[in-house]
């Protein structure tokens, strides 16, 4: 902002995460000014805007004929950027339309429903630069205005606990191995389960895709680029009939340095707890929910708690806002990073379908470009 007016933003989507995380993050950020909400129905717009202390414009599918549809919102010059939080299969089309209209985009993870469509979406984004419509980079577009940028939200990359754990792993030397365990027991009646698109998923993996990319992102962050994942083998199963098509996957993964580790994710188990442990030459690092434990080879353990880190969304939105002000992108928001998260998760699903057949990971060492 640099002393100028706040950046006008709109929320596209009015579901649970938009209401509980994106809206508070925008309202608490002095760099951003919420101008509008778009949702499928006017009722959804009304419900979300009831928590906004100032007037915002409403746009919806129901008001297209009244000149208040998506196209109308995207033509509003008071809006420079949008945050998109929609069902997985709907997001790509909204991302394209926003970028074509010259709006910067922060879209929720996963980047897309599968690696193939995600790669196509990234190529489309890059093609806009050649047409001088938008695209990657920190340049300015036609007329001297900033080019629209596309960022993919992965709030686990912005957790202070994860950042400290990654730093400690670097300090403790060569990585010797790793274990990641994520246990959930999603039941009918839960707020996320009762969203129709999650209950009857039209995309691979069901809840494993929707939540699993958080966990692959965290593992990749902890290991660092010097321990890029290269190959994996996995077994998968549907333990709970209400969590199709599969809800559990257990994998062994190999890195570019030759070491291996395990990752177990279940959305339908009675196992408890979530944690990532990395063994290094000089000790181990374990990160759980808002806590990091570092133990050296002498058995001395130091525990650090992060009671105020939340889910990382406020930090993520702040970083995105700052990047629009400065023109300097943050690699944690690059679409290519989200693609790598998705590749690992998708490979686990493919291997599981083939009874543990190894799958090579081809994108993990690719250079960052956005």
C-alpha positions, 0 to 999 in steps of 0.5 A, a space after each residue: 500500500 505504501 501510504 496509498 489506498 487499501 487494495 480492494 478485494 472480493 471473496 468468491 465463495 461463502 462456505 465454512 473456510 471463507 466464513 471462519 478463516 478468509 473473512 477474518 483474515 481480510 478484515 484484520 488486514 489494513 492493506 486490504 479492503 473487502 468490497 464484494 462477495 460472490 456466491 451461488 445464492 443471495 442468501 449465502 452472500 447475506 449470511 457471510 456479509 452479516 459479519 462485515 462491519 461495513 457495506 459490501 456489494 453482493 453478486 450471485 448466480 441469482 442476480 445475473 439478469 440484474 447486472 450483478 453476476 460474476 462478470 459484473 463483479 470482475 469488471 468492477 474497477 474498485 476490485 483489484 484481487 479476489 480470494 477463491 474458495 469453492 468446491 475443488 472441481 469448480 475453482 479452475 474456471 473461476 481462476 481463469 475468469 478472474 485472471 482474464 479480467 485482470 484480477 490477482 487471485 488467491 485460490 484455495 488448495 488443492 490447486 486442482 483435482 489432479 496433476 494433469 488439470 493443474 499443469 494445464 492451468 499453470 500453462 494457461 496462466 503463463 500464456 496470459 503474460 504472452 498475450 499481455 493480459 496477465 501472467 507470471 512475474 513482477 512486471 506491469 501489464 498494459 497501461 502501466 497497471 500491475 499484472 494480475 498474479 495467481 497464488 495458491 493458498 496452502 496455509 500449513 506453509 505459513 505456520 510458525 511451528 513448521 517454519 521453526 521445525 524446518 530451520 531446526 532440521 537444517 541445523 541438525 545436519 543430514 536427514 537420516 529418515 522421517 515419519 509422518 502420521 495424520 489421523 482423523 475420524 471424520 463422522 457424518 454430521 460434522 460440518 465439513 462432511 455435511 457439505 454436499 461436494 465433500 460427501 459425494 466427491 467428484 474427484 480422486 481421493 475424497 477427503 484424502 485429496 482435500 486435506 491430504 495436500 496439507 500434509 504433503 506440503 508440510 512434509 516437503 517443507 520439513 525435508 527441504 529441496 535438498 531432500 526432494 521426494 523422488 519415488 514412493 509406494 503406497 497401499 490404500 483402503 476405504 475403512 469407512 463406507 461414508 468416506 469414498 472412494 478411499 480414506 486411508 493411505 500408507 506410503 514409503 517414500 524415497 528422497 533424492 539423497 537416497 534416504 526413505 521414510 513413511 507417511 500414513 494418512 487416515 480420515 477414518 481411523 481410531 488412531 489418535 494424533 498428528 505428527 511429523 518426525 525427522 531424524 538428523 545426524 545431530 538429533 530429531 525434530 518432531 512437530 505436532 499441532 502448534 508445538 515443536 520438540 527438538 531432541 539432540 543426541 545427548 537426550 536433551 529436549 527443548 519444546 516450543 509451543 505456538 499457542 497463537 499461530 492459528 491455522 496460518 491463514 492470517 499469515 498467508 493472506 498478509 503475505 499475499 497482500 504484501 506481495 501485491 504491494 511490493 511486486 515481490 512474490 513469495 515462493 510459498 504461494 507459487 502454483 508450482 509449489 501447490 502442484 508438487 504437493 498434489 503430485 505426491 498425494 496423487 502418486 500415493 493414490 495411484 500406487 494404492 490403486 495398483 497394490 503398492 506399485 512404485 510411482 516415480 515423482 517427476 516434478 519435485 526438483 523442478 525449478 520455481 518459476 512463478 
